[in-house]
């Protein structure tokens, strides 16, 4: 149920958009943005597979970044306390 909230919440969508904008300012290309996002959100480096999947999803469409950021925010890894 919580995952559905994250995927459908206007608040989370706005935060994802803000995250995408911040990442665009911090990194020059999509691969670097993906790596930065993983460091910021999960406190660890992205694996090569995670970067590949992110790049595959994004293609060269800059407009998909907020949606990708929302998926990262919706992941169990982001909300789980270790």
Protein Blocks (a to p, Z undefined) as FASTA:
>chain_A
ZZmmmmmgmklmmmmmmmmmmmmmmpmbfklmmmmmmmmmnopacdfklmmmmmmmnmma
fklmmmmmmmmmmpmklmpcZZ
